[in-house]
Amino acid sequence: MSTLDISSVNIALPRIMGDLDASVSAIQWIVLAYLLTISSLLLAFGRLADLLGRKKVYVTGFVIFALGEFVAGLSGTVMQIVLARALAGVGGAMIQANGAAIVASVFPAEERGKALGLNGTIVASGLVTGPTIGGLLTDALGWRSVFFLAIPVGLLAIPFAALVLDERRISPPRAIRREPFDWLGALLWAGFLFASLFALSRGPVMGWSSPVIVTLFAASILLLVTFVLVEVKMAYPTIRLSLFRIWGFSAGCTASLSSFVGLQASTFLMPFYLQLALGLGARTAGLLMTSVPLTMALVAPFSGRLSDRYGSRVLATAGLSILISGLFLLSRVTMAGQGYWPIIGALMLLGLGIGMFQSPNNSFIFGSVPREHYGAASGFIATMRNAGSSLGIALWGTIITSQLLSHGFEGSLQAAVANPALTDEVIPVFLDGLHRAMYVAMAVVFVGVVASALRGARPLPGPAPAQASAASGDNPTRG
């Protein structure tokens, strides 16, 4: 449900931008508000689910998500859509903070990779169908119908989750559920992410040396330092910082963050390239964009099973390397002449890379921590995914906006749509920015390659993750 929403809304962004006469820096907040809200609240809802029960939080998340999307579909301005998307993000955080923890809780260690691989296929199925459905709805019924799509999905998901999930199997013991909730830590983390990502997205427009941007960066650093100090002293923190002493956990999360920052360069920018530079309709652009999640959906189950048998380091590292090769091919795209197949091939390489990486890497992270910390691990994995996506959107939007501003276009791509006479001037500038974004994305993903290669072997299956890694000698805390 949540990935279907993200991928379908991305396809509708150029149409929303034209209809509401919005700039790139404004339109990116339709996606960024959703991802930023999720990123800010994942740790809090992961911990809250440990205390209240994962089923309660999970099902409630579907209700809030569907409500936020319904309000977004009725909105008449970009600001109204952004606020509604933030509400949907609250529900999305409640859903995503618990998904992987539920899966990891009900499968034994020797089948965890396979289970997470199948879960990755379900996640990818939303990404596969999202661009196609979003393109069809945008062309046939307008962009508002993309938001209304959440209503029937929610009406199916809510009763299904309520009937299937068993709180006793998926939630921690009652002793843990009696612990207090760390409200201060949750607020500090949310404030840190909001301040830093808002500064990144508005810096090119307001100026990096402007008082607002400088203040936001300073505030983000202060909030992060305060968060760390509070969590160290807190008896029942939002996340136990001792988990970061486990080298496998830290390296796996670093690799995950870099992969999603890099992947977002394609997810966020390619719909604009396909529709504005190549002149394709939303439907055709959506079909082309399904190359990434479709390949991921096919690869994820096999990579998960292989990681159960042979370990995850080689698979995950190779996957990130393939992701870099796909980004390199996208850095060579032009306005015309290359046809669809080179673009499809590059997008399929992205799907192959992320499909090979994600399930083995997530399985390794769960295998690196004790079972009682699965909620924290799940919340942080989801935080890395969504914070990476949020950071990616802010970063790639910043690069494009800066490129346009340097050529006097005031960060506006909709001029190329509203006035075809400007196309020859605006689109080449956009392409230069896209190429630069892909080069930066390659460097970001390379950081993940290094972290993945150095993190050690995956713990072997056993009765408990901590015991298994100690007994096998493949201890993830070792370099």
NUSEZA-576347 format. One record per residue (C-alpha): residue in one letter; chain; x, y, z. Coordinates in pm, whole numbers. Example, Ala and Ser with C-alpha at 12.3 -4.5 7.8 and 13.67 -1.06 7.14 Angstrom:
! NUSEZA-576347
<r "A","A",<1230,-450,780>>,
<r "S","A",<1367,-106,714>>,
END
This chain:
! NUSEZA-576347
<r "M","A",<0,0,0>>,
<r "S","A",<270,248,94>>,
<r "T","A",<501,170,-200>>,
<r "L","A",<208,176,-442>>,
<r "D","A",<136,528,-322>>,
<r "I","A",<493,653,-354>>,
<r "S","A",<547,524,-708>>,
<r "S","A",<207,632,-842>>,
<r "V","A",<233,984,-699>>,
<r "N","A",<580,1028,-852>>,
<r "I","A",<432,975,-1198>>,
<r "A","A",<162,1237,-1131>>,
<r "L","A",<405,1507,-1010>>,
<r "P","A",<466,1672,-1349>>,
<r "R","A",<89,1699,-1408>>,
<r "I","A",<31,1844,-1060>>,
<r "M","A",<315,2089,-1119>>,
<r "G","A",<156,2214,-1440>>,
<r "D","A",<-204,2230,-1312>>,
<r "L","A",<-116,2413,-990>>,
<r "D","A",<163,2627,-1145>>,
<r "A","A",<420,2510,-890>>,
<r "S","A",<800,2504,-897>>,
<r "V","A",<1020,2197,-862>>,
<r "S","A",<1126,2305,-515>>,
<r "A","A",<759,2325,-410>>,
<r "I","A",<633,2014,-587>>,
<r "Q","A",<901,1793,-433>>,
<r "W","A",<740,1855,-93>>,
<r "I","A",<438,1648,-198>>,
<r "V","A",<664,1344,-182>>,
<r "L","A",<910,1484,71>>,
<r "A","A",<641,1569,331>>,
<r "Y","A",<522,1208,320>>,
<r "L","A",<871,1058,343>>,
<r "L","A",<993,1313,597>>,
<r "T","A",<699,1244,828>>,
<r "I","A",<755,870,801>>,
<r "S","A",<1129,904,861>>,
<r "S","A",<1073,1124,1166>>,
<r "L","A",<821,890,1331>>,
<r "L","A",<947,539,1246>>,
<r "L","A",<1160,502,1556>>,
<r "A","A",<879,631,1774>>,
<r "F","A",<615,399,1630>>,
<r "G","A",<852,102,1631>>,
<r "R","A",<905,154,2003>>,
<r "L","A",<538,236,2066>>,
<r "A","A",<438,-89,1893>>,
<r "D","A",<668,-279,2128>>,
<r "L","A",<477,-127,2419>>,
<r "L","A",<116,-128,2293>>,
<r "G","A",<130,-427,2059>>,
<r "R","A",<228,-433,1691>>,
<r "K","A",<-115,-530,1563>>,
<r "K","A",<-286,-226,1719>>,
<r "V","A",<-34,19,1576>>,
<r "Y","A",<-20,-159,1239>>,
<r "V","A",<-396,-160,1174>>,
<r "T","A",<-441,196,1302>>,
<r "G","A",<-176,304,1054>>,
<r "F","A",<-389,185,761>>,
<r "V","A",<-683,395,881>>,
<r "I","A",<-477,716,915>>,
<r "F","A",<-300,656,585>>,
<r "A","A",<-623,617,388>>,
<r "L","A",<-770,929,553>>,
<r "G","A",<-466,1141,462>>,
<r "E","A",<-474,1029,98>>,
<r "F","A",<-847,1104,74>>,
<r "V","A",<-788,1460,198>>,
<r "A","A",<-497,1501,-49>>,
<r "G","A",<-726,1407,-336>>,
<r "L","A",<-970,1682,-236>>,
<r "S","A",<-702,1950,-197>>,
<r "G","A",<-684,2257,-420>>,
<r "T","A",<-334,2388,-349>>,
<r "V","A",<12,2244,-315>>,
<r "M","A",<20,2341,53>>,
<r "Q","A",<-303,2153,123>>,
<r "I","A",<-168,1845,-54>>,
<r "V","A",<157,1866,143>>,
<r "L","A",<-28,1882,476>>,
<r "A","A",<-253,1591,379>>,
<r "R","A",<49,1391,272>>,
<r "A","A",<208,1457,609>>,
<r "L","A",<-101,1306,774>>,
<r "A","A",<-74,1006,543>>,
<r "G","A",<290,982,645>>,
<r "V","A",<187,933,1007>>,
<r "G","A",<-11,627,903>>,
<r "G","A",<268,512,674>>,
<r "A","A",<514,525,965>>,
<r "M","A",<285,307,1176>>,
<r "I","A",<269,52,893>>,
<r "Q","A",<633,48,791>>,
<r "A","A",<777,47,1143>>,
<r "N","A",<617,-293,1203>>,
<r "G","A",<626,-480,872>>,
<r "A","A",<975,-630,885>>,
<r "A","A",<953,-690,1263>>,
<r "I","A",<635,-893,1215>>,
<r "V","A",<799,-1105,945>>,
<r "A","A",<1119,-1157,1145>>,
<r "S","A",<921,-1252,1456>>,
<r "V","A",<731,-1544,1302>>,
<r "F","A",<1008,-1703,1094>>,
<r "P","A",<1309,-1894,1235>>,
<r "A","A",<1658,-1764,1169>>,
<r "E","A",<1731,-2021,899>>,
<r "E","A",<1433,-1899,694>>,
<r "R","A",<1458,-1527,767>>,
<r "G","A",<1626,-1435,440>>,
<r "K","A",<1365,-1622,235>>,
<r "A","A",<1081,-1459,428>>,
<r "L","A",<1224,-1110,393>>,
<r "G","A",<1285,-1181,24>>,
<r "L","A",<920,-1270,-27>>,
<r "N","A",<826,-960,170>>,
<r "G","A",<1050,-762,-64>>,
<r "T","A",<857,-902,-359>>,
<r "I","A",<531,-776,-206>>,
<r "V","A",<689,-436,-147>>,
<r "A","A",<816,-433,-505>>,
<r "S","A",<475,-530,-640>>,
<r "G","A",<348,-194,-518>>,
<r "L","A",<635,-26,-700>>,
<r "V","A",<564,-233,-1012>>,
<r "T","A",<194,-153,-1032>>,
<r "G","A",<222,203,-899>>,
<r "P","A",<373,376,-1205>>,
<r "T","A",<138,195,-1445>>,
<r "I","A",<-173,256,-1237>>,
<r "G","A",<-64,612,-1162>>,
<r "G","A",<-2,685,-1530>>,
<r "L","A",<-334,534,-1639>>,
<r "L","A",<-530,721,-1372>>,
<r "T","A",<-350,1051,-1435>>,
<r "D","A",<-419,1039,-1810>>,
<r "A","A",<-778,911,-1780>>,
<r "L","A",<-917,1070,-1462>>,
<r "G","A",<-665,1335,-1356>>,
<r "W","A",<-403,1342,-1083>>,
<r "R","A",<-655,1352,-795>>,
<r "S","A",<-756,993,-867>>,
<r "V","A",<-403,879,-775>>,
<r "F","A",<-464,981,-414>>,
<r "F","A",<-812,828,-405>>,
<r "L","A",<-655,495,-501>>,
<r "A","A",<-565,441,-133>>,
<r "I","A",<-930,415,-30>>,
<r "P","A",<-1022,72,-180>>,
<r "V","A",<-680,-67,-89>>,
<r "G","A",<-727,44,271>>,
<r "L","A",<-1076,-104,288>>,
<r "L","A",<-926,-441,195>>,
<r "A","A",<-609,-416,405>>,
<r "I","A",<-767,-310,734>>,
<r "P","A",<-999,-610,791>>,
<r "F","A",<-742,-851,645>>,
<r "A","A",<-470,-739,888>>,
<r "A","A",<-718,-740,1177>>,
<r "L","A",<-820,-1101,1106>>,
<r "V","A",<-480,-1252,1024>>,
<r "L","A",<-237,-1100,1274>>,
<r "D","A",<-201,-1263,1617>>,
<r "E","A",<-73,-1016,1876>>,
<r "R","A",<76,-1295,2092>>,
<r "R","A",<304,-1413,1809>>,
<r "I","A",<418,-1081,1668>>,
<r "S","A",<466,-864,1979>>,
<r "P","A",<731,-870,2256>>,
<r "P","A",<657,-1023,2599>>,
<r "R","A",<430,-831,2834>>,
<r "A","A",<726,-740,3057>>,
<r "I","A",<871,-525,2778>>,
<r "R","A",<529,-380,2698>>,
<r "R","A",<509,-233,3049>>,
<r "E","A",<814,-11,2993>>,
<r "P","A",<761,367,2956>>,
<r "F","A",<774,545,2622>>,
<r "D","A",<1060,787,2550>>,
<r "W","A",<869,1093,2430>>,
<r "L","A",<1168,1327,2454>>,
<r "G","A",<1391,1107,2240>>,
<r "A","A",<1120,1066,1977>>,
<r "L","A",<1065,1443,1954>>,
<r "L","A",<1438,1518,1933>>,
<r "W","A",<1485,1268,1649>>,
<r "A","A",<1188,1406,1456>>,
<r "G","A",<1315,1761,1498>>,
<r "F","A",<1664,1666,1381>>,
<r "L","A",<1538,1509,1058>>,
<r "F","A",<1296,1789,980>>,
<r "A","A",<1550,2066,1036>>,
<r "S","A",<1827,1903,833>>,
<r "L","A",<1613,1797,536>>,
<r "F","A",<1425,2126,520>>,
<r "A","A",<1757,2313,512>>,
<r "L","A",<1887,2091,233>>,
<r "S","A",<1578,2140,18>>,
<r "R","A",<1549,2518,62>>,
<r "G","A",<1918,2606,63>>,
<r "P","A",<1950,2671,-312>>,
<r "V","A",<1643,2897,-315>>,
<r "M","A",<1707,3093,5>>,
<r "G","A",<2086,3083,-14>>,
<r "W","A",<2318,2858,185>>,
<r "S","A",<2439,3152,394>>,
<r "S","A",<2092,3287,470>>,
<r "P","A",<2008,3315,843>>,
<r "V","A",<1721,3064,815>>,
<r "I","A",<1931,2793,651>>,
<r "V","A",<2229,2844,881>>,
<r "T","A",<1997,2834,1183>>,
<r "L","A",<1832,2514,1064>>,
<r "F","A",<2165,2339,1012>>,
<r "A","A",<2285,2452,1354>>,
<r "A","A",<1957,2337,1509>>,
<r "S","A",<1981,1996,1342>>,
<r "I","A",<2331,1942,1484>>,
<r "L","A",<2220,2054,1829>>,
<r "L","A",<1913,1829,1819>>,
<r "L","A",<2119,1528,1710>>,
<r "V","A",<2378,1579,1984>>,
<r "T","A",<2101,1625,2243>>,
<r "F","A",<1926,1313,2115>>,
<r "V","A",<2241,1105,2160>>,
<r "L","A",<2301,1242,2512>>,
<r "V","A",<1940,1176,2614>>,
<r "E","A",<1932,824,2471>>,
<r "V","A",<2256,728,2647>>,
<r "K","A",<2112,823,2986>>,
<r "M","A",<1756,702,2925>>,
<r "A","A",<1666,373,3096>>,
<r "Y","A",<1415,286,2820>>,
<r "P","A",<1528,481,2510>>,
<r "T","A",<1359,503,2171>>,
<r "I","A",<1658,312,2031>>,
<r "R","A",<1941,160,2228>>,
<r "L","A",<2258,321,2101>>,
<r "S","A",<2450,14,2213>>,
<r "L","A",<2319,-153,1897>>,
<r "F","A",<2556,67,1697>>,
<r "R","A",<2850,-98,1870>>,
<r "I","A",<2757,-407,1669>>,
<r "W","A",<2961,-354,1355>>,
<r "G","A",<2725,-560,1138>>,
<r "F","A",<2426,-350,1243>>,
<r "S","A",<2604,-18,1182>>,
<r "A","A",<2756,-120,849>>,
<r "G","A",<2434,-278,724>>,
<r "C","A",<2233,34,806>>,
<r "T","A",<2496,257,641>>,
<r "A","A",<2479,49,323>>,
<r "S","A",<2099,62,331>>,
<r "L","A",<2095,442,369>>,
<r "S","A",<2334,495,79>>,
<r "S","A",<2141,260,-151>>,
<r "F","A",<1814,447,-110>>,
<r "V","A",<1972,790,-142>>,
<r "G","A",<2124,677,-471>>,
<r "L","A",<1815,496,-599>>,
<r "Q","A",<1599,805,-543>>,
<r "A","A",<1799,985,-813>>,
<r "S","A",<1623,762,-1063>>,
<r "T","A",<1286,741,-887>>,
<r "F","A",<1247,1117,-846>>,
<r "L","A",<1416,1254,-1159>>,
<r "M","A",<1340,1002,-1434>>,
<r "P","A",<962,1075,-1451>>,
<r "F","A",<1053,1438,-1527>>,
<r "Y","A",<1306,1330,-1787>>,
<r "L","A",<1067,1091,-1961>>,
<r "Q","A",<773,1333,-1969>>,
<r "L","A",<944,1669,-2012>>,
<r "A","A",<1263,1587,-2205>>,
<r "L","A",<1128,1302,-2418>>,
<r "G","A",<769,1426,-2434>>,
<r "L","A",<614,1095,-2325>>,
<r "G","A",<270,1070,-2167>>,
<r "A","A",<229,975,-1803>>,
<r "R","A",<106,628,-1905>>,
<r "T","A",<413,547,-2114>>,
<r "A","A",<649,695,-1855>>,
<r "G","A",<482,484,-1587>>,
<r "L","A",<525,167,-1791>>,
<r "L","A",<895,238,-1843>>,
<r "M","A",<949,311,-1473>>,
<r "T","A",<810,-32,-1377>>,
<r "S","A",<1136,-181,-1506>>,
<r "V","A",<1301,-116,-1167>>,
<r "P","A",<1048,-273,-927>>,
<r "L","A",<953,-553,-1167>>,
<r "T","A",<1314,-669,-1184>>,
<r "M","A",<1344,-625,-808>>,
<r "A","A",<1031,-835,-749>>,
<r "L","A",<1173,-1119,-958>>,
<r "V","A",<1517,-1113,-796>>,
<r "A","A",<1437,-1053,-425>>,
<r "P","A",<1305,-1403,-333>>,
<r "F","A",<1607,-1575,-489>>,
<r "S","A",<1857,-1340,-326>>,
<r "G","A",<1690,-1395,11>>,
<r "R","A",<1710,-1774,-19>>,
<r "L","A",<2069,-1762,-141>>,
<r "S","A",<2166,-1547,156>>,
<r "D","A",<2018,-1809,393>>,
<r "R","A",<2243,-2071,238>>,
<r "Y","A",<2564,-1890,144>>,
<r "G","A",<2564,-1567,344>>,
<r "S","A",<2482,-1215,239>>,
<r "R","A",<2803,-1017,200>>,
<r "V","A",<2886,-1110,-160>>,
<r "L","A",<2525,-1078,-277>>,
<r "A","A",<2470,-741,-110>>,
<r "T","A",<2801,-594,-225>>,
<r "A","A",<2752,-714,-583>>,
<r "G","A",<2401,-572,-582>>,
<r "L","A",<2522,-224,-490>>,
<r "S","A",<2792,-244,-757>>,
<r "I","A",<2527,-326,-1018>>,
<r "L","A",<2322,-31,-890>>,
<r "I","A",<2618,197,-963>>,
<r "S","A",<2642,65,-1319>>,
<r "G","A",<2274,143,-1379>>,
<r "L","A",<2319,499,-1249>>,
<r "F","A",<2618,543,-1478>>,
<r "L","A",<2409,449,-1783>>,
<r "L","A",<2140,698,-1678>>,
<r "S","A",<2407,968,-1657>>,
<r "R","A",<2448,930,-2035>>,
<r "V","A",<2085,989,-2141>>,
<r "T","A",<2009,1260,-2399>>,
<r "M","A",<1698,1436,-2532>>,
<r "A","A",<1642,1193,-2819>>,
<r "G","A",<1800,930,-3037>>,
<r "Q","A",<1879,644,-2801>>,
<r "G","A",<1536,482,-2802>>,
<r "Y","A",<1361,314,-2512>>,
<r "W","A",<1571,0,-2471>>,
<r "P","A",<1889,160,-2334>>,
<r "I","A",<1675,338,-2072>>,
<r "I","A",<1488,17,-1988>>,
<r "G","A",<1817,-170,-1962>>,
<r "A","A",<1959,87,-1721>>,
<r "L","A",<1644,80,-1509>>,
<r "M","A",<1651,-301,-1500>>,
<r "L","A",<2008,-287,-1372>>,
<r "L","A",<1886,-66,-1088>>,
<r "G","A",<1616,-321,-1005>>,
<r "L","A",<1862,-610,-1023>>,
<r "G","A",<2104,-432,-793>>,
<r "I","A",<1854,-329,-526>>,
<r "G","A",<1685,-672,-545>>,
<r "M","A",<2016,-850,-482>>,
<r "F","A",<2107,-613,-199>>,
<r "Q","A",<1801,-542,13>>,
<r "S","A",<1681,-883,142>>,
<r "P","A",<2028,-1022,226>>,
<r "N","A",<2127,-695,392>>,
<r "N","A",<1808,-678,603>>,
<r "S","A",<1845,-1043,702>>,
<r "F","A",<2202,-973,811>>,
<r "I","A",<2093,-677,1024>>,
<r "F","A",<1827,-884,1204>>,
<r "G","A",<2082,-1161,1253>>,
<r "S","A",<2322,-913,1412>>,
<r "V","A",<2096,-814,1704>>,
<r "P","A",<1918,-1009,1980>>,
<r "R","A",<1555,-1101,1917>>,
<r "E","A",<1423,-863,2183>>,
<r "H","A",<1559,-573,1976>>,
<r "Y","A",<1382,-670,1652>>,
<r "G","A",<1140,-379,1692>>,
<r "A","A",<1424,-128,1715>>,
<r "A","A",<1605,-295,1426>>,
<r "S","A",<1293,-294,1210>>,
<r "G","A",<1224,70,1290>>,
<r "F","A",<1579,173,1211>>,
<r "I","A",<1589,-27,885>>,
<r "A","A",<1271,151,778>>,
<r "T","A",<1417,482,897>>,
<r "M","A",<1723,431,679>>,
<r "R","A",<1498,350,382>>,
<r "N","A",<1275,653,423>>,
<r "A","A",<1538,895,549>>,
<r "G","A",<1750,790,252>>,
<r "S","A",<1461,857,16>>,
<r "S","A",<1389,1191,185>>,
<r "L","A",<1754,1292,174>>,
<r "G","A",<1775,1179,-188>>,
<r "I","A",<1475,1388,-295>>,
<r "A","A",<1615,1691,-115>>,
<r "L","A",<1962,1636,-262>>,
<r "W","A",<1856,1568,-623>>,
<r "G","A",<1596,1845,-614>>,
<r "T","A",<1866,2079,-485>>,
<r "I","A",<2102,1989,-770>>,
<r "I","A",<1832,2043,-1035>>,
<r "T","A",<1710,2367,-876>>,
<r "S","A",<2065,2504,-847>>,
<r "Q","A",<2131,2422,-1211>>,
<r "L","A",<1815,2602,-1323>>,
<r "L","A",<1882,2903,-1100>>,
<r "S","A",<2234,2938,-1240>>,
<r "H","A",<2079,2977,-1588>>,
<r "G","A",<1810,3224,-1481>>,
<r "F","A",<1507,2993,-1481>>,
<r "E","A",<1418,3043,-1113>>,
<r "G","A",<1400,2672,-1047>>,
<r "S","A",<1095,2635,-1272>>,
<r "L","A",<1047,2343,-1511>>,
<r "Q","A",<680,2408,-1573>>,
<r "A","A",<782,2691,-1809>>,
<r "A","A",<889,2425,-2058>>,
<r "V","A",<542,2274,-2040>>,
<r "A","A",<345,2598,-2049>>,
<r "N","A",<558,2758,-2321>>,
<r "P","A",<696,2511,-2577>>,
<r "A","A",<916,2786,-2718>>,
<r "L","A",<1131,2761,-2404>>,
<r "T","A",<1182,2385,-2432>>,
<r "D","A",<1508,2410,-2622>>,
<r "E","A",<1649,2637,-2350>>,
<r "V","A",<1519,2470,-2033>>,
<r "I","A",<1551,2100,-2110>>,
<r "P","A",<1928,2098,-2183>>,
<r "V","A",<1984,2273,-1851>>,
<r "F","A",<1769,2012,-1677>>,
<r "L","A",<1967,1733,-1846>>,
<r "D","A",<2296,1880,-1723>>,
<r "G","A",<2155,1877,-1371>>,
<r "L","A",<2029,1520,-1412>>,
<r "H","A",<2373,1402,-1528>>,
<r "R","A",<2539,1568,-1229>>,
<r "A","A",<2285,1411,-994>>,
<r "M","A",<2360,1064,-1130>>,
<r "Y","A",<2735,1113,-1080>>,
<r "V","A",<2680,1219,-719>>,
<r "A","A",<2443,923,-668>>,
<r "M","A",<2716,686,-788>>,
<r "A","A",<2954,825,-526>>,
<r "V","A",<2693,790,-252>>,
<r "V","A",<2622,426,-340>>,
<r "F","A",<2996,352,-347>>,
<r "V","A",<3004,434,25>>,
<r "G","A",<2751,153,69>>,
<r "V","A",<2968,-83,-136>>,
<r "V","A",<3259,-24,103>>,
<r "A","A",<3041,-68,413>>,
<r "S","A",<2885,-386,276>>,
<r "A","A",<3219,-536,179>>,
<r "L","A",<3375,-469,520>>,
<r "R","A",<3088,-565,748>>,
<r "G","A",<3174,-934,787>>,
<r "A","A",<2981,-1253,712>>,
<r "R","A",<2616,-1308,797>>,
<r "P","A",<2551,-1500,1123>>,
<r "L","A",<2467,-1863,1060>>,
<r "P","A",<2111,-1984,1145>>,
<r "G","A",<2062,-2087,1503>>,
<r "P","A",<1822,-2080,1796>>,
<r "A","A",<1887,-1711,1862>>,
<r "P","A",<2071,-1455,1654>>,
<r "A","A",<2321,-1361,1920>>,
<r "Q","A",<2396,-1723,2010>>,
<r "A","A",<2426,-1826,1647>>,
<r "S","A",<2680,-1564,1559>>,
<r "A","A",<2889,-1644,1865>>,
<r "A","A",<2882,-2017,1800>>,
<r "S","A",<2962,-1994,1430>>,
<r "G","A",<3258,-1763,1460>>,
<r "D","A",<3103,-1540,1187>>,
<r "N","A",<3046,-1265,1438>>,
<r "P","A",<2901,-955,1268>>,
<r "T","A",<3065,-730,1526>>,
<r "R","A",<3400,-814,1370>>,
<r "G","A",<3531,-624,1071>>,
END
